Amino acid sequence: MSKLFSGNKGEWTEPYVLLKLLVDQELYFGDEYLNKIKDIVMPIISVIRQEQEYQAVYSYDKDKRNIIISIGETGNSYFVPIENFQENTVKLLNAINNSKGDRAFEIPSIDEFLKNIGCSILKAKSTSKSDIHIVIHDIKTGICPKLGFSIKSELGASSTLFNASQSTNFTFKIPNWDNKRTAEINSLMNVRGSSDVKRRVQKILEYGYDLEFESVDKPVFKNNLVMVDSCFPEIISKMLKIYFSGLATNVSDIVAKTCDANPIQYDKEFHHKFYIYKVKHFLNIVALGMLPTQVWQGIYDATGGYLVVKEDGEIVCYHIYSRNEFDNYLFYNTKFDTPSASRNKFGEIYEQNGEFFFKLNFQIRFQ
């Protein structure tokens, strides 16, 4: 007897998306509030999942009463009634919703079905940001492109849009710092016993000092930001100061305060939305391809967009075909986050060549 699949809510969401898409037979675009846009629909022709050792392709028979499943490159295929997919879609959603916390769990009632339809793992194997591929019928153009999508779920813990690492550290100088205060600042901890980076920043500012942006620690990430805009490293540094000062958390609120501060001194006479536009563009390219540790050449990995599984189990699509809705979804549904200071080596005052510095880390998470 094979081992039962086991995973957390986010991992179980991936086979749920496979089943739900095949049952729905079409993709709905979403607006910035996760509502379906009823008049923008893309019929689904097939769904492709990358398993551990093969690719599984799911399509429909002529009457759309059966799912045709093709495994690997053997050319062999078989049929499974779509009503079986409907039944197991409901079972899977109920099991995910009934699970508590974000621990791993098994669902014996659908395990055999998933294996019978070709699933060898819960989370599809992927070396890019695309978790699943869908061949759709683009009604506007008449073509049938194969599009890659990243899956985001509201059924479990919120996921990150932009992951933290030591590569996403920003270094700030503290001019005229009194070293006698260093130990006090570096000793501030939160109730969990971790570095209280926000309180440390607030204390530095309370004492009348400033954090002056010095550099992005890693050249590759710095140049990726410059690809967005030559001033974008400075813009992010201002946003980090606003967040770690405790003034705002949501991306849209932080950008509003950045607009008010206008650190780049843009000409605001004609009410151009410089900061909003640049941040939306950044969120878009992060969602569809840019990683802080790899050279960004403007190539999108997830060639379609995002599939978002809502709390009620419905799926909405954010696609580069509907750029404004996609940008607004990212802009209004993300927030800054504080990752582990010890793991990512930031949040402490340190001395170098007689000057004092402080690192802040950049991470964005879905709300």
C-alpha positions as CSV (number, residue, x, y, z in Angstrom):
1,M,0.0,0.0,0.0
2,S,1.4,3.4,-1.0
3,K,2.0,6.1,1.5
4,L,-0.8,8.6,1.9
5,F,-0.3,12.1,0.7
6,S,0.3,14.6,3.5
7,G,0.6,18.4,3.4
8,N,-0.6,21.7,4.9
9,K,-3.5,23.7,3.6
10,G,-1.3,25.5,1.0
11,E,0.1,22.3,-0.4
12,W,-3.4,20.7,-0.6
13,T,-4.6,23.7,-2.5
14,E,-2.6,22.7,-5.6
15,P,-4.5,19.5,-6.3
16,Y,-7.7,21.3,-5.4
17,V,-7.0,23.9,-8.1
18,L,-6.4,21.1,-10.6
19,L,-9.8,19.5,-9.8
20,K,-11.7,22.8,-9.5
21,L,-10.4,24.1,-12.9
22,L,-11.4,20.9,-14.7
23,V,-14.8,21.0,-13.1
24,D,-15.4,24.7,-13.8
25,Q,-14.1,24.4,-17.4
26,E,-13.4,28.1,-17.6
27,L,-11.3,30.9,-15.9
28,Y,-12.8,34.1,-14.5
29,F,-10.8,37.2,-14.2
30,G,-10.9,38.9,-10.8
31,D,-11.0,42.6,-9.8
32,E,-8.9,44.2,-7.1
33,Y,-11.4,43.0,-4.4
34,L,-11.3,39.3,-5.6
35,N,-14.7,39.5,-7.2
36,K,-15.3,37.7,-10.5
37,I,-15.6,39.9,-13.5
38,K,-18.6,38.0,-15.1
39,D,-18.1,39.2,-18.7
40,I,-14.4,38.3,-19.0
41,V,-14.1,34.5,-19.2
42,M,-11.5,32.2,-20.7
43,P,-12.7,28.7,-21.6
44,I,-10.2,26.0,-20.6
45,I,-9.0,23.5,-23.2
46,S,-6.5,21.6,-21.1
47,V,-4.6,21.7,-17.8
48,I,-1.0,20.5,-17.4
49,R,0.8,19.6,-14.1
50,Q,4.4,18.7,-13.8
51,E,4.8,15.7,-11.5
52,Q,8.0,14.2,-10.1
53,E,8.9,12.1,-13.1
54,Y,6.4,13.0,-15.8
55,Q,3.9,15.6,-17.1
56,A,0.2,15.0,-16.7
57,V,-2.2,16.5,-19.2
58,Y,-5.9,16.8,-18.6
59,S,-8.4,17.7,-21.4
60,Y,-12.0,17.0,-22.2
61,D,-13.9,14.6,-24.5
62,K,-16.3,16.0,-27.1
63,D,-19.3,16.2,-24.8
64,K,-17.2,17.4,-21.8
65,R,-18.6,14.5,-19.8
66,N,-15.2,12.9,-19.2
67,I,-11.7,14.1,-18.5
68,I,-9.0,12.6,-20.8
69,I,-5.8,12.0,-18.8
70,S,-2.5,11.6,-20.6
71,I,0.6,10.6,-18.5
72,G,4.1,11.3,-19.7
73,E,5.2,10.7,-23.3
74,T,3.8,7.2,-23.7
75,G,0.9,8.4,-25.8
76,N,-1.5,6.4,-23.6
77,S,-4.6,8.0,-22.2
78,Y,-7.7,7.1,-20.3
79,F,-11.0,8.6,-19.4
80,V,-12.5,9.6,-15.9
81,P,-16.1,10.8,-15.7
82,I,-16.2,14.5,-14.8
83,E,-18.7,13.7,-12.0
84,N,-15.9,11.9,-10.2
85,F,-13.9,15.2,-10.3
86,Q,-16.9,17.1,-9.0
87,E,-17.4,14.8,-6.1
88,N,-13.8,14.9,-5.0
89,T,-13.5,18.6,-5.5
90,V,-16.1,19.1,-2.8
91,K,-14.5,16.5,-0.5
92,L,-11.1,18.1,-0.8
93,L,-12.4,21.6,-0.1
94,N,-14.3,20.4,3.0
95,A,-11.2,18.7,4.3
96,I,-9.0,21.7,3.8
97,N,-11.5,24.0,5.5
98,N,-12.0,21.6,8.4
99,S,-8.2,21.3,9.1
100,K,-7.0,23.5,12.0
101,G,-3.8,25.6,11.8
102,D,-1.1,25.1,9.2
103,R,0.0,21.6,10.2
104,A,0.4,18.7,7.7
105,F,-2.6,16.3,7.4
106,E,-3.8,13.4,5.3
107,I,-7.2,13.0,3.4
108,P,-7.6,9.2,3.0
109,S,-11.0,9.6,1.3
110,I,-9.5,11.2,-1.8
111,D,-6.0,9.8,-1.8
112,E,-6.7,6.9,-4.2
113,F,-8.6,9.2,-6.6
114,L,-5.7,11.6,-6.8
115,K,-3.2,8.8,-7.5
116,N,-5.5,7.3,-10.1
117,I,-5.6,10.6,-12.1
118,G,-1.8,10.9,-12.1
119,C,-0.9,12.9,-9.1
120,S,2.4,11.7,-7.7
121,I,3.0,14.7,-5.4
122,L,0.7,17.4,-3.8
123,K,2.8,20.4,-4.8
124,A,3.7,20.3,-8.5
125,K,7.4,20.2,-9.2
126,S,8.5,23.5,-10.6
127,T,11.7,25.4,-11.2
128,S,9.9,28.7,-12.0
129,K,7.1,30.7,-10.5
130,S,4.5,28.7,-12.5
131,D,2.7,26.1,-10.4
132,I,0.3,25.0,-13.1
133,H,-0.1,25.5,-16.9
134,I,-3.4,25.9,-18.7
135,V,-4.2,26.0,-22.4
136,I,-7.1,28.5,-22.8
137,H,-9.2,29.7,-25.6
138,D,-8.6,33.4,-25.9
139,I,-11.9,34.7,-27.2
140,K,-10.5,38.1,-28.1
141,T,-7.8,36.8,-30.4
142,G,-9.0,33.3,-31.3
143,I,-5.7,31.7,-30.3
144,C,-5.1,29.0,-27.7
145,P,-2.0,29.8,-25.7
146,K,-0.4,27.7,-23.0
147,L,-0.1,29.9,-19.9
148,G,1.7,29.4,-16.7
149,F,0.1,30.4,-13.4
150,S,1.3,30.8,-9.8
151,I,-1.2,29.6,-7.2
152,K,-2.1,31.7,-4.2
153,S,-4.5,30.5,-1.6
154,E,-6.7,32.2,1.0
155,L,-7.5,28.8,2.6
156,G,-4.4,28.7,4.7
157,A,-1.7,31.0,6.0
158,S,-0.9,34.1,4.0
159,S,1.9,33.5,1.5
160,T,4.8,35.7,0.6
161,L,5.0,37.6,-2.7
162,F,8.6,38.7,-2.2
163,N,10.7,36.4,0.0
164,A,13.3,37.7,2.4
165,S,17.0,36.6,2.4
166,Q,20.3,38.3,3.2
167,S,20.2,39.4,-0.5
168,T,17.2,41.7,0.4
169,N,19.0,43.7,3.1
170,F,19.4,47.5,2.9
171,T,22.1,49.2,4.8
172,F,21.5,52.6,6.5
173,K,24.1,54.9,8.1
174,I,23.3,56.5,11.5
175,P,25.2,59.9,11.4
176,N,26.8,61.1,14.6
177,W,25.6,58.0,16.6
178,D,26.6,57.9,20.3
179,N,28.1,54.4,20.7
180,K,27.0,54.4,24.4
181,R,23.5,53.7,23.2
182,T,24.3,50.8,21.0
183,A,24.0,48.0,23.6
184,E,20.6,49.5,24.7
185,I,19.2,49.5,21.2
186,N,20.5,46.0,20.3
187,S,19.0,44.5,23.5
188,L,15.4,45.4,22.6
189,M,13.5,42.2,22.1
190,N,9.8,41.3,21.5
191,V,7.7,39.0,23.7
192,R,8.8,36.0,21.6
193,G,12.4,36.6,22.5
194,S,13.3,37.8,19.0
195,S,14.9,41.1,17.9
196,D,12.3,43.9,18.0
197,V,13.5,45.6,14.9
198,K,10.6,48.1,14.8
199,R,11.2,49.2,18.4
200,R,14.9,49.5,17.7
201,V,14.2,51.8,14.7
202,Q,11.7,53.8,16.7
203,K,14.1,54.3,19.5
204,I,16.9,55.5,17.2
205,L,14.5,58.1,15.8
206,E,13.2,59.0,19.3
207,Y,16.8,59.8,20.3
208,G,17.0,62.3,17.4
209,Y,19.1,60.3,15.0
210,D,18.3,59.4,11.4
211,L,18.7,56.4,9.2
212,E,20.3,57.5,5.9
213,F,20.1,55.1,3.0
214,E,23.6,53.8,2.2
215,S,23.3,50.8,-0.2
216,V,21.5,47.7,-1.2
217,D,23.7,44.9,0.1
218,K,23.8,42.6,-3.0
219,P,24.7,44.1,-6.4
220,V,22.4,41.7,-8.3
221,F,19.3,42.8,-6.4
222,K,20.4,46.4,-6.6
223,N,20.6,46.2,-10.3
224,N,17.3,44.4,-10.6
225,L,15.7,47.4,-8.7
226,V,17.5,49.8,-11.0
227,M,15.9,47.9,-14.0
228,V,12.6,49.1,-12.6
229,D,13.8,52.6,-12.1
230,S,17.1,54.2,-11.5
231,C,15.8,55.7,-8.2
232,F,13.9,52.6,-7.1
233,P,16.5,51.5,-4.5
234,E,16.0,54.9,-2.8
235,I,12.2,54.6,-3.0
236,I,12.3,51.1,-1.4
237,S,14.6,52.5,1.3
238,K,12.1,55.2,2.2
239,M,9.3,52.6,2.3
240,L,11.3,50.4,4.6
241,K,11.9,53.4,7.0
242,I,8.1,54.1,7.0
243,Y,7.3,50.4,7.8
244,F,9.9,49.8,10.5
245,S,9.0,53.2,12.1
246,G,5.5,51.7,12.7
247,L,3.7,54.3,10.5
248,A,2.1,51.8,8.1
249,T,2.1,48.2,7.1
250,N,0.0,47.7,3.9
251,V,1.8,48.5,0.7
252,S,-0.9,51.0,-0.5
253,D,-0.6,52.9,2.8
254,I,3.2,52.9,2.8
255,V,3.2,54.2,-0.8
256,A,0.7,57.0,0.2
257,K,3.1,58.2,2.9
258,T,6.0,57.9,0.5
259,C,4.1,60.1,-2.0
260,D,3.6,62.7,0.7
261,A,7.3,62.6,1.6
262,N,8.4,62.6,-2.0
263,P,12.0,61.5,-1.3
264,I,13.0,61.7,-5.0
265,Q,11.5,65.3,-5.3
266,Y,9.4,64.5,-8.3
267,D,7.5,67.4,-9.9
268,K,4.0,67.0,-8.4
269,E,2.4,70.0,-10.1
270,F,0.4,67.9,-12.6
271,H,-0.5,65.1,-10.0
272,H,1.5,62.4,-11.7
273,K,1.3,59.2,-9.6
274,F,5.0,58.4,-9.8
275,Y,5.4,56.2,-6.7
276,I,2.2,54.3,-7.2
277,Y,3.1,53.5,-10.8
278,K,6.6,52.4,-10.0
279,V,5.6,50.2,-7.0
280,K,2.8,48.6,-9.0
281,H,5.3,47.8,-11.8
282,F,7.7,46.3,-9.3
283,L,5.0,44.1,-7.7
284,N,4.0,42.9,-11.2
285,I,7.5,41.8,-12.2
286,V,8.1,40.2,-8.8
287,A,4.9,38.2,-9.2
288,L,5.8,37.1,-12.7
289,G,9.5,36.4,-12.6
290,M,12.0,38.6,-10.8
291,L,14.0,37.0,-7.9
292,P,16.4,39.0,-5.8
293,T,19.3,36.5,-6.3
294,Q,19.0,36.1,-10.1
295,V,19.8,38.7,-12.8
296,W,16.5,40.1,-14.0
297,Q,16.4,40.5,-17.8
298,G,12.7,41.4,-18.1
299,I,11.6,37.9,-18.8
300,Y,8.3,36.7,-17.2
301,D,8.4,33.1,-15.8
302,A,4.8,32.8,-14.9
303,T,3.5,33.6,-18.4
304,G,-0.1,33.9,-17.4
305,G,-0.5,35.3,-14.0
306,Y,-2.0,34.3,-10.6
307,L,-4.8,31.9,-9.7
308,V,-6.2,33.0,-6.3
309,V,-8.2,30.5,-4.4
310,K,-10.7,32.5,-2.3
311,E,-12.0,31.5,1.2
312,D,-15.1,30.0,-0.4
313,G,-13.1,27.9,-2.7
314,E,-13.8,29.8,-5.9
315,I,-10.9,30.7,-8.2
316,V,-10.2,34.0,-9.8
317,C,-7.5,34.7,-12.3
318,Y,-5.2,37.7,-12.6
319,H,-3.6,37.7,-16.0
320,I,-1.2,39.9,-17.9
321,Y,-4.0,40.3,-20.4
322,S,-5.9,42.3,-17.7
323,R,-2.9,44.3,-16.5
324,N,-4.8,47.0,-14.5
325,E,-6.8,44.4,-12.5
326,F,-3.7,42.4,-11.8
327,D,-1.7,45.4,-10.7
328,N,-4.5,46.7,-8.4
329,Y,-4.9,43.2,-6.8
330,L,-1.2,43.1,-5.9
331,F,-1.1,46.7,-4.8
332,Y,-4.2,46.5,-2.5
333,N,-3.7,43.0,-1.1
334,T,0.0,43.0,0.0
335,K,1.8,44.3,3.0
336,F,5.4,44.7,4.3
337,D,6.5,42.0,6.7
338,T,9.4,41.4,9.2
339,P,11.3,38.2,8.6
340,S,13.7,36.5,11.0
341,A,16.4,39.1,11.9
342,S,18.8,36.4,13.1
343,R,18.5,34.3,9.9
344,N,18.8,37.3,7.6
345,K,21.4,39.2,9.6
346,F,19.7,42.6,10.1
347,G,18.3,44.8,12.8
348,E,21.5,45.5,14.9
349,I,23.6,48.6,15.1
350,Y,27.2,47.8,14.2
351,E,30.4,49.9,13.7
352,Q,32.6,49.9,10.6
353,N,35.6,52.2,10.2
354,G,34.4,54.5,12.9
355,E,30.9,54.9,11.5
356,F,27.6,53.2,12.6
357,F,25.2,51.3,10.4
358,F,21.9,49.5,10.7
359,K,20.4,47.0,8.2
360,L,16.7,46.6,7.3
361,N,15.3,43.7,5.4
362,F,12.7,43.8,2.6
363,Q,9.9,41.2,2.5
364,I,6.3,41.5,1.1
365,R,3.5,39.2,2.1
366,F,-0.1,38.8,1.0
367,Q,-2.6,40.2,3.6
